């Protein structure tokens, strides 16, 4: 998957994939929209080939390139695991108390914190001004990732303030979070 994301990191290669999504094309056809030589485009095609994102066909004298969707599907499936974070639906629509508890109770944090398959093995939270937040995650392969924050994140302070005093005051919560 590293080769897939490395290949996708370049805008020229992404544009080539977009073109190939509409059908096969020769190197010359793929080179037309770019201000680069055919050999330069060929180098990009080699990167896409090595990543398994395209294949080379044989059609008489022509060697058309075709998109290979399997690697894109793998990358998409991996990214899909993070959809809930970028859409933020849980945080926007859940009751404040539920969000606060999901962020502060270790037994609830274990259910959702970290990538799928990882285990939350340590969760220590001091909910006070100047408090600390430490978590340790373990991957299925045994890799350990430790996070240590010297103060709770701003949104936890906002929720705590909202539960205690009514609607959240961002300036108050920010001052608490930055102490």
Phi, psi and omega in degrees: 000335178300318180296324179297309181292326176296318179295320182286347182291342183262130183295327178296316180293324176296320179295321177297316179298319178300317179296316182290340177296337179266000177141164182295157181204153177278169178300316180298319179295322180288331182284335186310310185286352185256150176268064178208162182287163176299319177298325178294318177295322178300324177296318177297320180296323178297319178298315179296323178294311180300328179281353180079017182273337177222163174228164180250127178261179177228118181224090185057242180274347183273144175237076184291147175265143179230145176286143177244106190287345187301313181293323177295322178296320177298314180296318179297318179297321179294315179293327181302330180299340183258004182305315183301331180285316182282334176279331174064020184302318182301314185291328182282325191253345182279153175301144184305318181299320180296318179295315180301314180294321179297331181270341189241344180262117183307322181294332176276323177302322181300335183285333188227341188288133176090172180296155178305135179092342179276153180245136174275111184261337177221134174216112180235122183228127173250106180270084177201166176300127181081006181293169181240158178225118181233134175220147178232125179248147177234130180283166176301334180273357178098000178294138183248134177234123180248133176244134179223119177245137181283348177210153179298150177300154183306317185293331176292319177296320178299315181294317180299317180294321179295321179291326182277318189240007183101220184292147185288140175253109187300319182295320177296310182297321180295321179294324176293315183292334184266359180285000000 
